[in-house]
Each structure stands twice: as C-alpha cells, then as structure tokens.
Amino acid sequence: TQRGKPIPARFLGRVDHAQLPHNYTVFVNPSISEVLCTATAEALAMGKFAIIPYHPSNYWFFQFPNCLPYRNKLEFVANLRWALNQKPKPLTAEQAHQFSWQAATERLFSAASMTHREAKAAMDLSSTMEGERIAWFHNEVLGKGPRGDLIRKLFGAGPVSAQVQYQQQNQVDSEREGEAEDEGLGEGFARSWFATAIRTTWNDMAKAFGPS
C-alpha cells in the first residue's frame, strides 16, 4: 500500500495456523513467484477458502470447491467479498485424502513412472551425442553466468533469478573480510599457502555454523 494510505487491516504477526480461531475462514495468497503452494494446501486442508490467482502453480487446487481463483482485480474483490459472507464447504473424504502424504506419494510415483518404451527411448537418447549436446546446452548456455540470471528472470523466477550476481557478491564480501583479517600480518605470510588454507577453512566453518 502507498505510504499514508494504509489498508484497513490489523496484522497479528506470526501465529501458528492451528491456533487461529475458527472464525478465520479466508486465506489470500496473491503470489505467483514465491514457493507458497504448501500454505495454500494447508488452508484448503483446514477447510478454509483459498483466494489465489490463475497460475500454472495453482492449477491443482482448482478442483476443490473452496478454492476461489481470480484473473484480475475485479474478480479478486468479488471472490473476497463472497468468501467473507459465506461458509466454506466441508471436505469430503476423497477431497481430504488428496491432502494426505499417501496421496502426494501416489501422485509423485504417477508423475515419475515410465513405460518400458519411454525408458528405452531415454536410455538411447542419453547414449548418443544428441543427449550430450542437450546436456551441454542446458548447463553451459542456459544455466551459467549472467545469461542464466537473465533467462531465469524472463521465465518468472523473480527475486531468486540473480543467483550468479548473489554468488559474485558473496565472493567479493569474503575477499574483503580476508583482507581485513590480514592487516597486521607480514605480507609474505599473508600470501602464503598456510594463511590461505586458514582463511578458506575459517570461511567454510563460518558458512556452515554461522547464523542462517
């Protein structure tokens, strides 16, 4: 919201959804880039309305009657007004089963399974130069360097698209920290393999055990 024009809402901070009063029946998730599908699944599994945008990551939720998808601002407002004045429909036994780990595992197996013909075709492809060229193109052309960041951004990765830029900035920060630690040491010792090994080990330990 614009500064000076707050929305008429009161934020309660972080609250365990299991502790929310039963009169909270509407869940709004407008995101199309963050990994929030689990939150939508939890809301629907708890019998809440879920107001979400039409987006490929949300298509699976459209089968449930309490899911209210929208395409534009007008539909969003209409869905929100309707949900605030209605009661969610109770889940049937079959619908509730869809949110279980057993059903999720069954969907995973179904999506990952291959016929003998598909497996043979995949093996034939991986054993040819064509498969190697596809792998090289994916790793070297699409995934590395600033080009990879650009492609991720074009495909809608949002804030997480600048992975190379993030890694480069971390490397610069690490080098600056190392230079600061070298102050007061002899130049010869600071550039020795021993000092380099100490800095590398220390930085690895800091990344592994430092605050996330």
C-alpha positions in Angstrom: 0.0 0.0 0.0 1.1 3.6 -0.5 2.6 5.4 2.3 0.0 7.4 4.2 -2.9 5.2 2.9 -2.8 2.0 5.0 -5.2 -0.8 4.2 -8.0 -1.3 6.8 -6.3 -4.4 8.4 -4.6 -5.3 11.6 -1.6 -7.6 11.3 -1.2 -10.0 14.2 2.3 -11.2 13.5 3.4 -14.8 13.3 0.7 -17.2 14.6 0.6 -20.9 14.3 -2.3 -21.6 11.9 -3.5 -24.4 14.2 -4.1 -21.8 16.9 -6.1 -19.4 14.8 -9.8 -19.1 15.9 -12.3 -21.0 13.8 -13.9 -17.8 12.6 -10.8 -17.2 10.4 -12.1 -18.8 7.2 -10.4 -17.0 4.3 -6.8 -17.4 3.1 -5.4 -15.0 0.5 -2.3 -15.9 -1.5 -1.6 -13.5 -4.4 1.9 -14.7 -5.0 3.0 -16.1 -8.4 6.7 -16.3 -7.7 7.3 -17.4 -4.1 7.1 -21.0 -3.0 3.8 -20.7 -1.1 1.8 -23.6 -2.6 2.2 -25.6 0.6 0.5 -22.8 2.5 -2.4 -22.9 0.1 -2.7 -26.7 0.5 -2.7 -26.3 4.3 -5.5 -23.7 4.2 -7.7 -25.8 1.9 -7.0 -28.9 4.1 -8.2 -27.0 7.1 -11.4 -26.2 5.4 -10.7 -22.5 4.6 -11.4 -20.5 1.4 -8.3 -20.0 -0.6 -8.2 -17.0 -2.9 -5.4 -17.4 -5.4 -4.5 -16.2 -8.9 -4.9 -18.2 -12.1 -1.3 -19.5 -12.5 0.1 -22.9 -13.5 1.5 -23.5 -10.0 -2.1 -23.2 -8.7 -4.0 -25.4 -11.2 -4.1 -28.4 -9.0 -6.0 -26.5 -6.3 -8.9 -25.6 -8.7 -10.6 -29.0 -8.2 -11.6 -28.0 -4.7 -14.9 -26.1 -4.1 -13.3 -23.8 -1.5 -10.6 -22.6 -4.0 -11.6 -19.2 -5.5 -9.2 -18.3 -8.3 -9.1 -14.9 -9.9 -7.7 -13.4 -13.1 -7.9 -9.6 -12.3 -8.6 -7.1 -9.6 -12.3 -7.2 -10.1 -12.5 -11.0 -9.7 -10.3 -10.8 -6.6 -12.6 -8.3 -4.9 -15.7 -10.3 -5.9 -14.1 -13.5 -4.5 -13.1 -11.8 -1.3 -16.5 -10.3 -0.7 -18.2 -13.6 -1.4 -15.9 -15.5 0.9 -16.4 -13.1 3.7 -20.1 -13.6 3.5 -20.2 -17.4 3.0 -19.1 -20.5 4.9 -16.6 -22.9 3.3 -17.9 -26.3 2.3 -16.8 -29.2 4.4 -14.2 -31.5 2.6 -15.5 -34.9 1.5 -13.4 -38.0 2.5 -12.0 -38.2 -1.1 -11.0 -34.5 -1.0 -9.4 -34.8 2.4 -7.4 -37.8 1.1 -5.9 -35.6 -1.6 -4.0 -33.6 1.1 -2.5 -36.7 2.7 1.1 -37.9 2.4 -0.2 -41.1 0.9 -2.0 -39.3 -1.9 1.0 -37.0 -2.5 3.3 -40.0 -2.8 1.0 -41.7 -5.2 1.0 -38.5 -7.4 4.8 -38.5 -7.3 5.0 -42.1 -8.4 2.5 -41.5 -11.1 4.4 -38.4 -12.5 7.8 -40.1 -12.3 6.8 -43.6 -13.6 7.9 -44.5 -17.2 6.8 -47.2 -19.6 9.5 -49.7 -20.9 9.3 -47.8 -24.2 9.9 -44.4 -22.6 12.7 -45.8 -20.5 14.4 -47.3 -23.6 14.0 -44.1 -25.5 15.6 -42.1 -22.7 18.5 -44.5 -22.5 19.0 -44.3 -26.2 19.0 -40.5 -26.1 21.4 -40.4 -23.2 23.9 -42.7 -25.0 24.0 -40.5 -28.2 25.8 -37.3 -29.0 22.4 -35.6 -29.1 21.9 -36.2 -25.4 25.3 -34.9 -24.6 24.6 -31.8 -26.7 21.3 -31.2 -24.9 23.0 -31.5 -21.5 25.9 -29.2 -22.6 23.4 -26.6 -23.8 21.4 -26.7 -20.6 24.4 -26.5 -18.3 26.8 -24.2 -20.2 24.4 -21.9 -22.2 21.2 -21.7 -20.1 22.5 -22.1 -16.6 25.8 -20.3 -16.2 26.8 -16.7 -15.8 24.7 -13.6 -16.2 22.9 -15.2 -19.1 21.5 -17.8 -16.7 20.3 -15.0 -14.4 18.6 -13.3 -17.4 16.9 -16.5 -18.6 15.6 -17.2 -15.1 14.3 -13.7 -14.8 12.5 -14.0 -18.2 10.9 -17.2 -17.1 9.5 -15.6 -14.0 11.9 -16.6 -11.3 11.5 -13.2 -9.7 13.9 -12.2 -6.8 15.7 -15.5 -6.9 16.8 -15.2 -10.6 20.0 -13.3 -9.8 21.9 -16.3 -8.5 25.2 -15.6 -10.2 25.1 -12.0 -9.0 24.5 -13.2 -5.5 27.4 -15.6 -5.6 29.7 -13.0 -7.0 28.8 -10.5 -4.3 29.4 -13.2 -1.6 32.8 -13.8 -3.1 33.7 -10.1 -3.0 32.5 -9.8 0.6 34.5 -12.9 1.6 37.7 -11.5 0.0 37.2 -8.2 1.8 36.9 -10.0 5.1 40.0 -11.9 4.3 41.9 -8.7 3.5 40.7 -7.2 6.8 42.0 -10.2 8.7 45.4 -9.9 7.0 46.0 -6.5 8.4 49.0 -6.6 10.9 50.5 -9.7 9.3 53.6 -9.8 7.2 52.9 -9.6 3.5 54.8 -12.8 2.8 52.9 -14.8 5.5 49.6 -13.3 4.4 50.1 -14.6 0.8 51.4 -18.0 1.9 49.6 -21.2 1.3 49.3 -21.7 5.0 47.5 -18.4 5.5 45.3 -19.1 2.5 44.3 -22.5 3.9 43.4 -20.9 7.3 41.2 -18.3 5.6 39.5 -20.9 3.5 38.8 -23.2 6.4 37.6 -20.3 8.6 35.2 -19.1 5.9 33.8 -22.6 5.3 33.2 -23.0 9.1 31.5 -19.6 9.3 29.2 -20.5 6.4 28.4 -23.9 7.9 27.8 -22.9 11.5 27.1 -19.2 11.3 23.6 -17.7 11.5 21.3 -18.5 8.6 
